[in-house]
Amino acid sequence: MEGDKLPNAVQESVIAGFVQTDQRELLAPFAERYFAAVKGVWESRSHEMAQQVAIGLYPALQVSQETLDATDAWLEAAQPNAALRRLVSESRAGVERALRAQAADAAAAR
């Protein structure tokens, strides 16, 4: 998020290595940093590099109402351009779908 010297493929690999499904607890504190930095990353990097960060580092593994609320608050406050808004909104939709699936699974298990 802070450095912009990595080549595209290396940045993509770093993001993939950072976001591990079995490390959700360790990733949780980074959600706030994502929202604090993503707009600046979007405005200062190439489209490809910024898109990798916007999608790849979105806290999608933090499937919770808190993630939805944080995303909604960021969308309102940051007023990102249309492209960044779409990417973040699509990522948010994934979290929303996961929450609904978890609720359906819980209801079916009763």
Biopython code that builds the backbone (N, CA, C, O; Angstrom):
import numpy as np
from Bio.PDB.StructureBuilder import StructureBuilder

atoms = [
    (1, "MET", "N", (0.827, -1.200, 0.000)),
    (1, "MET", "CA", (0.000, 0.000, 0.000)),
    (1, "MET", "C", (0.865, 1.255, 0.000)),
    (1, "MET", "O", (0.488, 2.269, -0.588)),
    (2, "GLU", "N", (2.005, 1.195, 0.645)),
    (2, "GLU", "CA", (2.815, 2.408, 0.789)),
    (2, "GLU", "C", (3.870, 2.552, -0.293)),
    (2, "GLU", "O", (4.197, 3.671, -0.688)),
    (3, "GLY", "N", (4.404, 1.451, -0.776)),
    (3, "GLY", "CA", (5.431, 1.525, -1.802)),
    (3, "GLY", "C", (4.835, 1.296, -3.182)),
    (3, "GLY", "O", (3.858, 0.565, -3.344)),
    (4, "ASP", "N", (5.443, 1.936, -4.171)),
    (4, "ASP", "CA", (4.936, 1.773, -5.536)),
    (4, "ASP", "C", (6.041, 1.348, -6.489)),
    (4, "ASP", "O", (5.988, 1.649, -7.681)),
    (5, "LYS", "N", (7.039, 0.653, -5.969)),
    (5, "LYS", "CA", (8.197, 0.285, -6.787)),
    (5, "LYS", "C", (8.147, -1.150, -7.305)),
    (5, "LYS", "O", (9.003, -1.541, -8.099)),
    (6, "LEU", "N", (7.171, -1.939, -6.876)),
    (6, "LEU", "CA", (7.114, -3.331, -7.317)),
    (6, "LEU", "C", (6.556, -3.429, -8.739)),
    (6, "LEU", "O", (5.648, -2.682, -9.105)),
    (7, "PRO", "N", (7.099, -4.348, -9.535)),
    (7, "PRO", "CA", (6.489, -4.620, -10.838)),
    (7, "PRO", "C", (5.091, -5.222, -10.642)),
    (7, "PRO", "O", (4.796, -5.774, -9.581)),
    (8, "ASN", "N", (4.245, -5.118, -11.650)),
    (8, "ASN", "CA", (2.863, -5.609, -11.555)),
    (8, "ASN", "C", (2.783, -7.038, -11.028)),
    (8, "ASN", "O", (2.056, -7.312, -10.073)),
    (9, "ALA", "N", (3.525, -7.940, -11.646)),
    (9, "ALA", "CA", (3.437, -9.356, -11.270)),
    (9, "ALA", "C", (3.904, -9.593, -9.841)),
    (9, "ALA", "O", (3.339, -10.430, -9.137)),
    (10, "VAL", "N", (4.916, -8.875, -9.408)),
    (10, "VAL", "CA", (5.411, -9.039, -8.037)),
    (10, "VAL", "C", (4.384, -8.495, -7.047)),
    (10, "VAL", "O", (4.130, -9.117, -6.015)),
    (11, "GLN", "N", (3.800, -7.350, -7.348)),
    (11, "GLN", "CA", (2.768, -6.807, -6.462)),
    (11, "GLN", "C", (1.607, -7.788, -6.348)),
    (11, "GLN", "O", (1.098, -8.029, -5.254)),
    (12, "GLU", "N", (1.193, -8.349, -7.467)),
    (12, "GLU", "CA", (0.102, -9.317, -7.463)),
    (12, "GLU", "C", (0.446, -10.513, -6.577)),
    (12, "GLU", "O", (-0.406, -10.989, -5.826)),
    (13, "SER", "N", (1.672, -10.998, -6.656)),
    (13, "SER", "CA", (2.105, -12.131, -5.833)),
    (13, "SER", "C", (2.176, -11.765, -4.358)),
    (13, "SER", "O", (1.815, -12.569, -3.499)),
    (14, "VAL", "N", (2.636, -10.569, -4.065)),
    (14, "VAL", "CA", (2.696, -10.124, -2.669)),
    (14, "VAL", "C", (1.296, -10.059, -2.074)),
    (14, "VAL", "O", (1.074, -10.497, -0.946)),
    (15, "ILE", "N", (0.363, -9.516, -2.829)),
    (15, "ILE", "CA", (-1.024, -9.425, -2.355)),
    (15, "ILE", "C", (-1.578, -10.827, -2.117)),
    (15, "ILE", "O", (-2.196, -11.085, -1.084)),
    (16, "ALA", "N", (-1.361, -11.725, -3.064)),
    (16, "ALA", "CA", (-1.852, -13.102, -2.916)),
    (16, "ALA", "C", (-1.227, -13.784, -1.708)),
    (16, "ALA", "O", (-1.889, -14.565, -1.023)),
    (17, "GLY", "N", (0.029, -13.499, -1.445)),
    (17, "GLY", "CA", (0.695, -14.083, -0.278)),
    (17, "GLY", "C", (0.231, -13.486, 1.034)),
    (17, "GLY", "O", (0.260, -14.152, 2.069)),
    (18, "PHE", "N", (-0.190, -12.251, 1.000)),
    (18, "PHE", "CA", (-0.644, -11.560, 2.205)),
    (18, "PHE", "C", (-2.044, -12.008, 2.613)),
    (18, "PHE", "O", (-2.311, -12.212, 3.797)),
    (19, "VAL", "N", (-2.918, -12.157, 1.658)),
    (19, "VAL", "CA", (-4.321, -12.481, 1.929)),
    (19, "VAL", "C", (-4.483, -13.997, 1.956)),
    (19, "VAL", "O", (-4.692, -14.627, 0.919)),
    (20, "GLN", "N", (-4.385, -14.567, 3.140)),
    (20, "GLN", "CA", (-4.496, -16.010, 3.331)),
    (20, "GLN", "C", (-5.767, -16.340, 4.099)),
    (20, "GLN", "O", (-6.014, -15.782, 5.169)),
    (21, "THR", "N", (-6.569, -17.239, 3.558)),
    (21, "THR", "CA", (-7.865, -17.549, 4.169)),
    (21, "THR", "C", (-7.746, -18.110, 5.575)),
    (21, "THR", "O", (-8.673, -17.971, 6.373)),
    (22, "ASP", "N", (-6.641, -18.732, 5.888)),
    (22, "ASP", "CA", (-6.491, -19.299, 7.229)),
    (22, "ASP", "C", (-5.879, -18.304, 8.222)),
    (22, "ASP", "O", (-5.543, -18.675, 9.346)),
    (23, "GLN", "N", (-5.735, -17.052, 7.808)),
    (23, "GLN", "CA", (-5.137, -16.022, 8.668)),
    (23, "GLN", "C", (-6.092, -14.852, 8.886)),
    (23, "GLN", "O", (-5.644, -13.713, 9.013)),
    (24, "ARG", "N", (-7.379, -15.105, 8.932)),
    (24, "ARG", "CA", (-8.380, -14.041, 9.038)),
    (24, "ARG", "C", (-8.166, -13.155, 10.253)),
    (24, "ARG", "O", (-8.313, -11.935, 10.171)),
    (25, "GLU", "N", (-7.819, -13.763, 11.381)),
    (25, "GLU", "CA", (-7.624, -12.972, 12.596)),
    (25, "GLU", "C", (-6.450, -12.003, 12.447)),
    (25, "GLU", "O", (-6.505, -10.871, 12.928)),
    (26, "LEU", "N", (-5.410, -12.448, 11.792)),
    (26, "LEU", "CA", (-4.244, -11.586, 11.586)),
    (26, "LEU", "C", (-4.531, -10.464, 10.587)),
    (26, "LEU", "O", (-3.939, -9.388, 10.673)),
    (27, "LEU", "N", (-5.432, -10.713, 9.648)),
    (27, "LEU", "CA", (-5.760, -9.717, 8.627)),
    (27, "LEU", "C", (-6.739, -8.654, 9.130)),
    (27, "LEU", "O", (-6.772, -7.550, 8.587)),
    (28, "ALA", "N", (-7.523, -8.961, 10.141)),
    (28, "ALA", "CA", (-8.579, -8.060, 10.611)),
    (28, "ALA", "C", (-8.103, -6.629, 10.865)),
    (28, "ALA", "O", (-8.785, -5.694, 10.447)),
    (29, "PRO", "N", (-6.968, -6.417, 11.527)),
    (29, "PRO", "CA", (-6.554, -5.030, 11.788)),
    (29, "PRO", "C", (-6.196, -4.227, 10.536)),
    (29, "PRO", "O", (-6.097, -3.002, 10.596)),
    (30, "PHE", "N", (-6.004, -4.895, 9.424)),
    (30, "PHE", "CA", (-5.596, -4.197, 8.209)),
    (30, "PHE", "C", (-6.765, -3.584, 7.441)),
    (30, "PHE", "O", (-6.549, -2.808, 6.510)),
    (31, "ALA", "N", (-7.993, -3.919, 7.817)),
    (31, "ALA", "CA", (-9.161, -3.355, 7.124)),
    (31, "ALA", "C", (-9.172, -1.838, 7.241)),
    (31, "ALA", "O", (-9.417, -1.139, 6.258)),
    (32, "GLU", "N", (-8.913, -1.337, 8.419)),
    (32, "GLU", "CA", (-8.903, 0.117, 8.621)),
    (32, "GLU", "C", (-7.818, 0.785, 7.774)),
    (32, "GLU", "O", (-8.035, 1.858, 7.211)),
    (33, "ARG", "N", (-6.665, 0.154, 7.689)),
    (33, "ARG", "CA", (-5.573, 0.702, 6.870)),
    (33, "ARG", "C", (-5.941, 0.702, 5.392)),
    (33, "ARG", "O", (-5.582, 1.620, 4.653)),
    (34, "TYR", "N", (-6.663, -0.338, 4.966)),
    (34, "TYR", "CA", (-7.109, -0.399, 3.572)),
    (34, "TYR", "C", (-7.959, 0.825, 3.246)),
    (34, "TYR", "O", (-7.695, 1.527, 2.270)),
    (35, "PHE", "N", (-8.981, 1.080, 4.065)),
    (35, "PHE", "CA", (-9.883, 2.197, 3.796)),
    (35, "PHE", "C", (-9.160, 3.541, 3.894)),
    (35, "PHE", "O", (-9.526, 4.490, 3.200)),
    (36, "ALA", "N", (-8.159, 3.627, 4.733)),
    (36, "ALA", "CA", (-7.405, 4.870, 4.862)),
    (36, "ALA", "C", (-6.523, 5.143, 3.647)),
    (36, "ALA", "O", (-6.232, 6.298, 3.337)),
    (37, "ALA", "N", (-6.097, 4.088, 2.960)),
    (37, "ALA", "CA", (-5.100, 4.262, 1.901)),
    (37, "ALA", "C", (-5.595, 4.033, 0.482)),
    (37, "ALA", "O", (-4.973, 4.526, -0.460)),
    (38, "VAL", "N", (-6.679, 3.310, 0.294)),
    (38, "VAL", "CA", (-7.022, 2.858, -1.062)),
    (38, "VAL", "C", (-7.294, 4.004, -2.033)),
    (38, "VAL", "O", (-6.924, 3.903, -3.203)),
    (39, "LYS", "N", (-7.911, 5.062, -1.601)),
    (39, "LYS", "CA", (-8.190, 6.165, -2.524)),
    (39, "LYS", "C", (-6.887, 6.821, -2.989)),
    (39, "LYS", "O", (-6.746, 7.160, -4.164)),
    (40, "GLY", "N", (-5.948, 6.998, -2.077)),
    (40, "GLY", "CA", (-4.653, 7.566, -2.447)),
    (40, "GLY", "C", (-3.889, 6.670, -3.398)),
    (40, "GLY", "O", (-3.241, 7.150, -4.329)),
    (41, "VAL", "N", (-3.962, 5.367, -3.166)),
    (41, "VAL", "CA", (-3.325, 4.411, -4.075)),
    (41, "VAL", "C", (-3.963, 4.531, -5.453)),
    (41, "VAL", "O", (-3.266, 4.556, -6.468)),
    (42, "TRP", "N", (-5.282, 4.606, -5.482)),
    (42, "TRP", "CA", (-6.004, 4.708, -6.752)),
    (42, "TRP", "C", (-5.570, 5.953, -7.528)),
    (42, "TRP", "O", (-5.411, 5.909, -8.748)),
    (43, "GLU", "N", (-5.388, 7.028, -6.833)),
    (43, "GLU", "CA", (-5.067, 8.305, -7.480)),
    (43, "GLU", "C", (-3.599, 8.434, -7.871)),
    (43, "GLU", "O", (-3.256, 9.310, -8.665)),
    (44, "SER", "N", (-2.728, 7.587, -7.337)),
    (44, "SER", "CA", (-1.301, 7.784, -7.562)),
    (44, "SER", "C", (-0.615, 6.677, -8.363)),
    (44, "SER", "O", (0.568, 6.794, -8.682)),
    (45, "ARG", "N", (-1.324, 5.630, -8.683)),
    (45, "ARG", "CA", (-0.693, 4.515, -9.400)),
    (45, "ARG", "C", (-1.383, 4.240, -10.723)),
    (45, "ARG", "O", (-2.456, 4.770, -11.010)),
    (46, "SER", "N", (-0.748, 3.408, -11.512)),
    (46, "SER", "CA", (-1.350, 3.007, -12.781)),
    (46, "SER", "C", (-2.651, 2.257, -12.499)),
    (46, "SER", "O", (-2.880, 1.762, -11.396)),
    (47, "HIS", "N", (-3.491, 2.191, -13.524)),
    (47, "HIS", "CA", (-4.782, 1.525, -13.350)),
    (47, "HIS", "C", (-4.600, 0.082, -12.881)),
    (47, "HIS", "O", (-5.267, -0.353, -11.942)),
    (48, "GLU", "N", (-3.721, -0.645, -13.515)),
    (48, "GLU", "CA", (-3.518, -2.060, -13.173)),
    (48, "GLU", "C", (-3.044, -2.222, -11.734)),
    (48, "GLU", "O", (-3.560, -3.064, -11.000)),
    (49, "MET", "N", (-2.071, -1.424, -11.333)),
    (49, "MET", "CA", (-1.532, -1.535, -9.972)),
    (49, "MET", "C", (-2.588, -1.143, -8.943)),
    (49, "MET", "O", (-2.736, -1.802, -7.914)),
    (50, "ALA", "N", (-3.312, -0.079, -9.223)),
    (50, "ALA", "CA", (-4.340, 0.379, -8.289)),
    (50, "ALA", "C", (-5.479, -0.625, -8.194)),
    (50, "ALA", "O", (-6.012, -0.858, -7.110)),
    (51, "GLN", "N", (-5.851, -1.216, -9.309)),
    (51, "GLN", "CA", (-6.921, -2.206, -9.300)),
    (51, "GLN", "C", (-6.514, -3.436, -8.495)),
    (51, "GLN", "O", (-7.328, -3.987, -7.754)),
    (52, "GLN", "N", (-5.274, -3.868, -8.633)),
    (52, "GLN", "CA", (-4.795, -5.001, -7.841)),
    (52, "GLN", "C", (-4.955, -4.729, -6.351)),
    (52, "GLN", "O", (-5.400, -5.600, -5.603)),
    (53, "VAL", "N", (-4.596, -3.533, -5.922)),
    (53, "VAL", "CA", (-4.706, -3.166, -4.512)),
    (53, "VAL", "C", (-6.168, -3.059, -4.098)),
    (53, "VAL", "O", (-6.566, -3.604, -3.069)),
    (54, "ALA", "N", (-6.967, -2.361, -4.893)),
    (54, "ALA", "CA", (-8.369, -2.127, -4.536)),
    (54, "ALA", "C", (-9.140, -3.435, -4.382)),
    (54, "ALA", "O", (-9.946, -3.575, -3.462)),
    (55, "ILE", "N", (-8.901, -4.377, -5.263)),
    (55, "ILE", "CA", (-9.609, -5.661, -5.203)),
    (55, "ILE", "C", (-8.904, -6.637, -4.265)),
    (55, "ILE", "O", (-9.531, -7.251, -3.402)),
    (56, "GLY", "N", (-7.610, -6.767, -4.445)),
    (56, "GLY", "CA", (-6.866, -7.792, -3.714)),
    (56, "GLY", "C", (-6.739, -7.569, -2.229)),
    (56, "GLY", "O", (-6.662, -8.533, -1.467)),
    (57, "LEU", "N", (-6.714, -6.320, -1.796)),
    (57, "LEU", "CA", (-6.553, -6.045, -0.371)),
    (57, "LEU", "C", (-7.848, -5.645, 0.325)),
    (57, "LEU", "O", (-7.846, -5.382, 1.528)),
    (58, "TYR", "N", (-8.953, -5.594, -0.415)),
    (58, "TYR", "CA", (-10.238, -5.344, 0.229)),
    (58, "TYR", "C", (-10.453, -6.432, 1.291)),
    (58, "TYR", "O", (-10.145, -7.597, 1.040)),
    (59, "PRO", "N", (-10.974, -6.077, 2.465)),
    (59, "PRO", "CA", (-11.107, -7.068, 3.549)),
    (59, "PRO", "C", (-12.250, -8.063, 3.321)),
    (59, "PRO", "O", (-13.143, -8.191, 4.159)),
    (60, "ALA", "N", (-12.216, -8.750, 2.211)),
    (60, "ALA", "CA", (-13.283, -9.678, 1.830)),
    (60, "ALA", "C", (-13.369, -10.887, 2.754)),
    (60, "ALA", "O", (-14.430, -11.499, 2.873)),
    (61, "LEU", "N", (-12.264, -11.237, 3.408)),
    (61, "LEU", "CA", (-12.288, -12.382, 4.314)),
    (61, "LEU", "C", (-12.911, -12.025, 5.659)),
    (61, "LEU", "O", (-13.216, -12.911, 6.457)),
    (62, "GLN", "N", (-13.098, -10.748, 5.912)),
    (62, "GLN", "CA", (-13.737, -10.296, 7.151)),
    (62, "GLN", "C", (-15.239, -10.241, 6.896)),
    (62, "GLN", "O", (-15.810, -9.161, 6.738)),
    (63, "VAL", "N", (-15.867, -11.396, 6.856)),
    (63, "VAL", "CA", (-17.290, -11.506, 6.527)),
    (63, "VAL", "C", (-18.089, -11.131, 7.767)),
    (63, "VAL", "O", (-18.322, -11.952, 8.655)),
    (64, "SER", "N", (-18.503, -9.866, 7.801)),
    (64, "SER", "CA", (-19.232, -9.368, 8.961)),
    (64, "SER", "C", (-20.013, -8.111, 8.595)),
    (64, "SER", "O", (-19.744, -7.452, 7.590)),
    (65, "GLN", "N", (-20.969, -7.808, 9.427)),
    (65, "GLN", "CA", (-21.716, -6.565, 9.255)),
    (65, "GLN", "C", (-20.785, -5.373, 9.419)),
    (65, "GLN", "O", (-20.983, -4.336, 8.785)),
    (66, "GLU", "N", (-19.769, -5.517, 10.268)),
    (66, "GLU", "CA", (-18.809, -4.428, 10.477)),
    (66, "GLU", "C", (-18.079, -4.078, 9.185)),
    (66, "GLU", "O", (-17.826, -2.904, 8.915)),
    (67, "THR", "N", (-17.742, -5.080, 8.395)),
    (67, "THR", "CA", (-17.082, -4.825, 7.110)),
    (67, "THR", "C", (-18.025, -4.083, 6.172)),
    (67, "THR", "O", (-17.614, -3.147, 5.486)),
    (68, "LEU", "N", (-19.279, -4.498, 6.142)),
    (68, "LEU", "CA", (-20.255, -3.797, 5.301)),
    (68, "LEU", "C", (-20.414, -2.350, 5.761)),
    (68, "LEU", "O", (-20.437, -1.434, 4.939)),
    (69, "ASP", "N", (-20.523, -2.145, 7.072)),
    (69, "ASP", "CA", (-20.679, -0.792, 7.605)),
    (69, "ASP", "C", (-19.458, 0.077, 7.314)),
    (69, "ASP", "O", (-19.593, 1.248, 6.960)),
    (70, "ALA", "N", (-18.261, -0.504, 7.465)),
    (70, "ALA", "CA", (-17.036, 0.250, 7.189)),
    (70, "ALA", "C", (-16.955, 0.624, 5.711)),
    (70, "ALA", "O", (-16.529, 1.726, 5.364)),
    (71, "THR", "N", (-17.362, -0.289, 4.855)),
    (71, "THR", "CA", (-17.348, -0.019, 3.420)),
    (71, "THR", "C", (-18.340, 1.086, 3.082)),
    (71, "THR", "O", (-18.017, 2.007, 2.331)),
    (72, "ASP", "N", (-19.543, 0.995, 3.634)),
    (72, "ASP", "CA", (-20.555, 2.018, 3.366)),
    (72, "ASP", "C", (-20.093, 3.386, 3.853)),
    (72, "ASP", "O", (-20.283, 4.389, 3.165)),
    (73, "ALA", "N", (-19.492, 3.429, 5.029)),
    (73, "ALA", "CA", (-18.993, 4.697, 5.575)),
    (73, "ALA", "C", (-17.891, 5.259, 4.686)),
    (73, "ALA", "O", (-17.848, 6.462, 4.430)),
    (74, "TRP", "N", (-17.003, 4.390, 4.217)),
    (74, "TRP", "CA", (-15.924, 4.850, 3.335)),
    (74, "TRP", "C", (-16.486, 5.363, 2.010)),
    (74, "TRP", "O", (-16.078, 6.422, 1.532)),
    (75, "LEU", "N", (-17.408, 4.626, 1.422)),
    (75, "LEU", "CA", (-17.991, 5.067, 0.148)),
    (75, "LEU", "C", (-18.637, 6.443, 0.288)),
    (75, "LEU", "O", (-18.539, 7.273, -0.615)),
    (76, "GLU", "N", (-19.287, 6.679, 1.403)),
    (76, "GLU", "CA", (-19.936, 7.973, 1.637)),
    (76, "GLU", "C", (-18.904, 9.082, 1.871)),
    (76, "GLU", "O", (-19.009, 10.164, 1.294)),
    (77, "ALA", "N", (-17.928, 8.812, 2.704)),
    (77, "ALA", "CA", (-16.967, 9.848, 3.091)),
    (77, "ALA", "C", (-15.917, 10.119, 2.016)),
    (77, "ALA", "O", (-15.583, 11.273, 1.751)),
    (78, "ALA", "N", (-15.402, 9.069, 1.403)),
    (78, "ALA", "CA", (-14.289, 9.226, 0.452)),
    (78, "ALA", "C", (-14.738, 9.751, -0.896)),
    (78, "ALA", "O", (-13.957, 10.381, -1.609)),
    (79, "GLN", "N", (-15.969, 9.502, -1.248)),
    (79, "GLN", "CA", (-16.497, 9.893, -2.549)),
    (79, "GLN", "C", (-15.524, 9.544, -3.684)),
    (79, "GLN", "O", (-15.049, 10.420, -4.406)),
    (80, "PRO", "N", (-15.241, 8.239, -3.821)),
    (80, "PRO", "CA", (-14.296, 7.821, -4.861)),
    (80, "PRO", "C", (-14.879, 8.012, -6.257)),
    (80, "PRO", "O", (-16.093, 8.126, -6.429)),
    (81, "ASN", "N", (-13.994, 8.046, -7.249)),
    (81, "ASN", "CA", (-14.489, 8.150, -8.620)),
    (81, "ASN", "C", (-15.266, 6.885, -8.971)),
    (81, "ASN", "O", (-15.242, 5.911, -8.218)),
    (82, "ALA", "N", (-15.940, 6.897, -10.087)),
    (82, "ALA", "CA", (-16.856, 5.812, -10.455)),
    (82, "ALA", "C", (-16.164, 4.456, -10.538)),
    (82, "ALA", "O", (-16.730, 3.450, -10.111)),
    (83, "ALA", "N", (-14.968, 4.415, -11.074)),
    (83, "ALA", "CA", (-14.280, 3.136, -11.244)),
    (83, "ALA", "C", (-13.921, 2.516, -9.896)),
    (83, "ALA", "O", (-14.160, 1.328, -9.676)),
    (84, "LEU", "N", (-13.358, 3.302, -9.007)),
    (84, "LEU", "CA", (-13.006, 2.786, -7.687)),
    (84, "LEU", "C", (-14.263, 2.447, -6.895)),
    (84, "LEU", "O", (-14.296, 1.440, -6.187)),
    (85, "ARG", "N", (-15.275, 3.261, -7.006)),
    (85, "ARG", "CA", (-16.547, 2.977, -6.331)),
    (85, "ARG", "C", (-17.097, 1.616, -6.780)),
    (85, "ARG", "O", (-17.560, 0.828, -5.956)),
    (86, "ARG", "N", (-17.042, 1.350, -8.077)),
    (86, "ARG", "CA", (-17.551, 0.082, -8.600)),
    (86, "ARG", "C", (-16.759, -1.097, -8.045)),
    (86, "ARG", "O", (-17.349, -2.088, -7.613)),
    (87, "LEU", "N", (-15.430, -1.002, -8.050)),
    (87, "LEU", "CA", (-14.601, -2.108, -7.558)),
    (87, "LEU", "C", (-14.862, -2.388, -6.077)),
    (87, "LEU", "O", (-15.004, -3.542, -5.673)),
    (88, "VAL", "N", (-14.923, -1.339, -5.282)),
    (88, "VAL", "CA", (-15.154, -1.522, -3.845)),
    (88, "VAL", "C", (-16.578, -2.024, -3.606)),
    (88, "VAL", "O", (-16.796, -2.881, -2.750)),
    (89, "SER", "N", (-17.535, -1.504, -4.346)),
    (89, "SER", "CA", (-18.925, -1.946, -4.196)),
    (89, "SER", "C", (-19.082, -3.416, -4.583)),
    (89, "SER", "O", (-19.828, -4.150, -3.935)),
    (90, "GLU", "N", (-18.396, -3.843, -5.619)),
    (90, "GLU", "CA", (-18.455, -5.250, -6.021)),
    (90, "GLU", "C", (-17.831, -6.142, -4.951)),
    (90, "GLU", "O", (-18.337, -7.231, -4.680)),
    (91, "SER", "N", (-16.744, -5.691, -4.347)),
    (91, "SER", "CA", (-16.131, -6.456, -3.265)),
    (91, "SER", "C", (-17.065, -6.518, -2.066)),
    (91, "SER", "O", (-17.192, -7.556, -1.418)),
    (92, "ARG", "N", (-17.715, -5.401, -1.778)),
    (92, "ARG", "CA", (-18.686, -5.358, -0.685)),
    (92, "ARG", "C", (-19.811, -6.357, -0.935)),
    (92, "ARG", "O", (-20.260, -7.034, -0.010)),
    (93, "ALA", "N", (-20.266, -6.449, -2.178)),
    (93, "ALA", "CA", (-21.346, -7.373, -2.525)),
    (93, "ALA", "C", (-20.949, -8.816, -2.237)),
    (93, "ALA", "O", (-21.795, -9.626, -1.858)),
    (94, "GLY", "N", (-19.686, -9.140, -2.411)),
    (94, "GLY", "CA", (-19.210, -10.484, -2.087)),
    (94, "GLY", "C", (-19.339, -10.786, -0.597)),
    (94, "GLY", "O", (-19.728, -11.888, -0.211)),
    (95, "VAL", "N", (-19.012, -9.806, 0.228)),
    (95, "VAL", "CA", (-19.158, -9.978, 1.674)),
    (95, "VAL", "C", (-20.633, -10.127, 2.032)),
    (95, "VAL", "O", (-20.996, -10.964, 2.858)),
    (96, "GLU", "N", (-21.471, -9.322, 1.414)),
    (96, "GLU", "CA", (-22.906, -9.399, 1.676)),
    (96, "GLU", "C", (-23.465, -10.773, 1.288)),
    (96, "GLU", "O", (-24.267, -11.346, 2.025)),
    (97, "ARG", "N", (-23.045, -11.300, 0.139)),
    (97, "ARG", "CA", (-23.484, -12.632, -0.286)),
    (97, "ARG", "C", (-23.012, -13.702, 0.700)),
    (97, "ARG", "O", (-23.757, -14.625, 1.027)),
    (98, "ALA", "N", (-21.777, -13.570, 1.166)),
    (98, "ALA", "CA", (-21.249, -14.549, 2.126)),
    (98, "ALA", "C", (-22.032, -14.523, 3.432)),
    (98, "ALA", "O", (-22.289, -15.572, 4.023)),
    (99, "LEU", "N", (-22.411, -13.339, 3.884)),
    (99, "LEU", "CA", (-23.223, -13.244, 5.099)),
    (99, "LEU", "C", (-24.580, -13.924, 4.907)),
    (99, "LEU", "O", (-25.049, -14.641, 5.791)),
    (100, "ARG", "N", (-25.198, -13.700, 3.767)),
    (100, "ARG", "CA", (-26.488, -14.347, 3.493)),
    (100, "ARG", "C", (-26.342, -15.864, 3.414)),
    (100, "ARG", "O", (-27.205, -16.596, 3.898)),
    (101, "ALA", "N", (-25.262, -16.335, 2.812)),
    (101, "ALA", "CA", (-25.025, -17.773, 2.725)),
    (101, "ALA", "C", (-24.808, -18.374, 4.112)),
    (101, "ALA", "O", (-25.314, -19.456, 4.411)),
    (102, "GLN", "N", (-24.060, -17.674, 4.953)),
    (102, "GLN", "CA", (-23.842, -18.159, 6.322)),
    (102, "GLN", "C", (-25.182, -18.242, 7.070)),
    (102, "GLN", "O", (-25.436, -19.209, 7.789)),
    (103, "ALA", "N", (-26.021, -17.240, 6.898)),
    (103, "ALA", "CA", (-27.332, -17.245, 7.563)),
    (103, "ALA", "C", (-28.192, -18.390, 7.052)),
    (103, "ALA", "O", (-28.886, -19.037, 7.836)),
    (104, "ALA", "N", (-28.157, -18.648, 5.758)),
    (104, "ALA", "CA", (-28.928, -19.748, 5.184)),
    (104, "ALA", "C", (-28.416, -21.091, 5.697)),
    (104, "ALA", "O", (-29.207, -21.979, 6.015)),
    (105, "ASP", "N", (-27.102, -21.241, 5.778)),
    (105, "ASP", "CA", (-26.523, -22.472, 6.308)),
    (105, "ASP", "C", (-26.925, -22.682, 7.759)),
    (105, "ASP", "O", (-27.267, -23.795, 8.157)),
    (106, "ALA", "N", (-26.884, -21.618, 8.548)),
    (106, "ALA", "CA", (-27.256, -21.712, 9.965)),
    (106, "ALA", "C", (-28.727, -22.099, 10.117)),
    (106, "ALA", "O", (-29.081, -22.907, 10.976)),
    (107, "ALA", "N", (-29.578, -21.511, 9.270)),
    (107, "ALA", "CA", (-31.012, -21.821, 9.335)),
    (107, "ALA", "C", (-31.259, -23.273, 8.924)),
    (107, "ALA", "O", (-32.115, -23.940, 9.505)),
    (108, "ALA", "N", (-30.535, -23.757, 7.950)),
    (108, "ALA", "CA", (-30.718, -25.128, 7.480)),
    (108, "ALA", "C", (-30.229, -26.146, 8.501)),
    (108, "ALA", "O", (-30.727, -27.271, 8.549)),
    (109, "ALA", "N", (-29.263, -25.756, 9.310)),
    (109, "ALA", "CA", (-28.690, -26.655, 10.306)),
    (109, "ALA", "C", (-29.604, -26.834, 11.517)),
    (109, "ALA", "O", (-29.409, -27.752, 12.313)),
    (110, "ARG", "N", (-30.586, -25.970, 11.656)),
    (110, "ARG", "CA", (-31.486, -26.076, 12.825)),
    (110, "ARG", "C", (-32.423, -27.198, 12.710)),
    (110, "ARG", "O", (-33.238, -27.416, 13.606)),
]
sb = StructureBuilder()
sb.init_structure("model")
sb.init_model(0)
sb.init_chain("A")
sb.init_seg("    ")
for serial, (resi, resn, name, xyz) in enumerate(atoms, 1):
    if name == "N":
        sb.init_residue(resn, " ", resi, " ")
    sb.init_atom(name, np.array(xyz, "f"), 0.0, 1.0, " ", f" {name:<3s}", serial, name[0])
structure = sb.get_structure()
